[in-house]
Amino acid sequence: MRNSNLDWQFANRAISQFAFRISHFPMISAILLAAGESRRMGEFKQLLTFAGKTFVECCVDSLLASRVDEVVVVTGFRHRDIRNAIGSRPVRVAHNPDYEFGMSSSVKRGVEALPLDTQACLIALVDQPQIKPEIINRVIDAYLEHLPLVVIPNYNGRNGHPIIVDLSLRKEILSMDTTQGLRQVVHAHPDRLLLVNVDSDTVLIDFDLPEDYRRLSEEV
């Protein structure tokens, strides 16, 4: 006959161990950069379509399907349109009124919006709708295993996105020169940089020009 008290002790111990692991597990927030005007594209690329959804929906859905703990979408130009496209998805939106100053201003705005207990942020680009949750998780796993300051996905010797930055660098990010952007932060810590090999060239592909989008449409 089973000892019910012993069963409860084992159950309580398992719950306590699980709670301990959760409380000590690094919190990783995703920052999706979606504030730009898409001047080179000639159309507002956040709302271009891929596989039946807008770019911003594709990116948000992949991030939500990954192992990030939260998603923060940084908006700027056409803020309301992006919010409407996202709909009721469980993300936070941080508006960047200084989006005209470039991507670095959006990175700063995203980091400012993160909780202080966030250990690292994954920075994703809205013009990479092909990035799948598996790629995101590969970058996250590399960070959790090695705990470097920066993780960058690499395909065939070329670096791409999304990247992870440890938020012990928060002050450096918030004070970085906007003309240099995150390169300034990354290059300051070459000994704490981890390149993780991935098997998909989607980490290299973004869509800046009309011909880029035409090629994507032809492939689909």
C-alpha positions in Angstrom: 0.0 0.0 0.0 1.4 3.4 -1.0 2.2 6.0 1.7 0.2 9.0 0.8 2.3 11.3 3.0 5.4 10.2 1.2 3.7 10.8 -2.1 2.9 14.4 -1.0 6.5 14.9 0.1 7.8 13.9 -3.3 5.2 16.0 -5.0 6.0 19.1 -2.9 9.7 18.6 -3.4 9.2 18.4 -7.2 7.2 21.5 -7.2 9.8 23.3 -5.1 12.6 22.2 -7.4 10.6 23.3 -10.4 9.8 26.7 -8.9 13.5 27.1 -8.0 14.6 26.4 -11.6 12.0 28.8 -12.9 13.0 31.6 -10.5 16.7 31.1 -11.4 16.2 30.8 -15.2 17.3 33.8 -17.2 14.5 36.0 -18.5 15.0 36.7 -22.2 12.9 39.4 -23.8 12.5 39.8 -27.6 12.7 43.2 -29.1 11.2 43.4 -32.6 12.4 46.5 -34.5 9.4 47.7 -36.5 9.7 51.5 -36.4 11.2 52.5 -39.7 9.7 54.3 -42.7 10.9 51.7 -45.4 12.1 54.5 -47.7 14.3 52.3 -49.8 11.5 49.7 -50.3 9.1 52.4 -51.5 6.3 50.6 -49.6 5.7 50.2 -45.9 7.4 46.8 -45.6 6.0 46.1 -42.1 2.7 45.5 -43.8 3.9 43.7 -46.9 2.6 40.1 -47.0 4.4 36.8 -46.8 2.6 33.4 -46.6 -0.7 35.1 -46.0 0.3 37.4 -43.2 2.0 40.8 -42.9 5.7 40.9 -42.2 5.1 42.1 -38.7 2.6 39.3 -38.0 5.0 36.7 -39.3 7.8 38.0 -37.0 5.6 38.3 -34.0 4.1 34.8 -34.4 7.6 33.2 -34.7 8.8 35.0 -31.6 5.7 34.0 -29.6 6.2 30.4 -30.7 9.8 30.5 -29.5 11.2 30.3 -26.0 11.5 34.0 -25.4 9.7 35.1 -22.2 8.0 38.2 -23.7 7.9 40.1 -27.0 8.2 43.9 -27.2 7.4 45.5 -30.6 9.1 48.9 -31.1 7.0 51.0 -33.4 7.5 54.5 -34.9 6.2 55.4 -38.3 2.6 54.4 -38.8 2.3 53.3 -35.2 -1.4 52.7 -35.3 -1.3 50.6 -38.4 1.2 48.2 -36.9 -0.8 48.0 -33.7 -3.9 47.1 -35.7 -1.9 44.4 -37.6 -0.7 42.8 -34.4 -4.3 42.7 -33.1 -4.8 40.9 -29.8 -1.5 39.0 -29.8 0.1 39.0 -26.4 2.9 41.5 -26.9 3.9 44.8 -25.5 4.3 47.8 -27.8 6.9 50.5 -27.2 6.5 53.6 -29.4 9.7 55.3 -30.5 9.0 58.9 -31.3 12.7 59.3 -32.4 12.5 56.6 -35.1 13.8 59.1 -37.7 17.2 58.8 -36.0 17.5 55.2 -37.2 17.6 51.7 -35.9 19.8 52.4 -32.9 17.1 54.7 -31.4 14.7 51.8 -31.6 17.1 49.4 -29.9 17.5 51.9 -27.1 13.7 52.4 -26.8 13.2 48.6 -26.7 15.8 48.1 -24.0 14.3 51.0 -22.0 10.9 49.2 -22.1 12.3 45.9 -20.6 11.8 44.9 -17.0 15.0 45.4 -14.9 15.1 41.6 -14.1 15.5 40.8 -17.8 18.8 39.1 -18.2 19.1 39.3 -22.0 17.3 40.6 -25.1 16.9 39.0 -28.4 16.9 41.7 -31.1 14.9 40.8 -34.2 14.2 42.7 -37.5 10.7 43.1 -38.9 12.0 42.6 -42.5 13.0 39.0 -41.7 9.6 37.3 -41.9 11.2 33.9 -42.9 12.9 33.4 -39.5 11.4 30.4 -37.8 11.1 29.6 -34.1 13.7 26.9 -34.5 16.3 29.4 -35.5 15.4 31.7 -32.6 15.6 28.8 -30.2 19.0 27.8 -31.5 20.3 31.2 -30.6 18.6 31.1 -27.2 20.0 27.7 -26.4 23.5 28.9 -27.3 23.1 31.8 -24.9 21.7 29.7 -22.0 24.4 27.1 -22.4 27.4 29.4 -22.6 26.1 32.7 -21.1 28.3 35.0 -23.4 27.6 38.7 -23.7 26.6 38.5 -27.3 25.3 35.6 -29.5 25.1 36.0 -33.3 23.8 33.4 -35.7 26.3 32.5 -38.5 25.5 30.8 -41.8 28.4 29.8 -44.0 30.8 32.3 -42.4 28.4 35.2 -42.5 26.7 36.8 -39.5 23.0 37.5 -39.3 20.0 38.1 -37.1 18.4 37.7 -34.6 21.1 38.3 -32.0 21.1 38.1 -28.3 22.7 40.7 -26.0 23.2 40.2 -22.3 21.7 43.1 -20.4 24.8 43.5 -18.2 25.5 45.7 -21.2 22.3 47.8 -20.7 24.2 51.0 -19.9 26.4 50.5 -22.9 23.4 50.0 -25.2 21.6 53.1 -23.9 24.7 55.3 -24.3 25.9 53.9 -27.6 26.6 56.2 -30.5 23.6 56.1 -32.8 25.8 56.4 -35.9 27.6 53.1 -34.9 24.7 51.3 -33.3 25.1 47.9 -31.7 28.4 47.3 -33.6 30.0 49.6 -31.1 28.8 47.4 -28.2 29.6 44.1 -29.9 33.1 45.1 -30.9 33.9 46.2 -27.4 33.6 42.6 -26.2 35.2 40.3 -28.8 36.2 37.8 -26.1 32.6 37.4 -24.9 31.1 37.0 -28.4 29.6 33.6 -29.4 28.9 32.8 -33.1 26.4 30.0 -33.4 26.2 28.0 -36.6 22.7 27.7 -38.1 21.6 25.7 -41.1 19.4 28.3 -42.7 20.3 31.4 -44.8 17.2 33.2 -43.5 19.3 34.8 -40.8 21.1 36.7 -43.6 18.1 37.6 -45.7 16.2 40.9 -45.2 14.1 43.0 -47.5 15.2 46.5 -48.1 14.6 47.0 -51.9 11.6 46.3 -54.2 13.6 43.7 -56.0 14.2 41.9 -52.8 10.4 41.6 -52.2 9.8 40.6 -55.8 12.2 37.6 -55.4 10.4 36.6 -52.2 7.0 36.8 -53.9 8.4 34.6 -56.8 9.7 32.0 -54.4 6.3 31.8 -52.6 
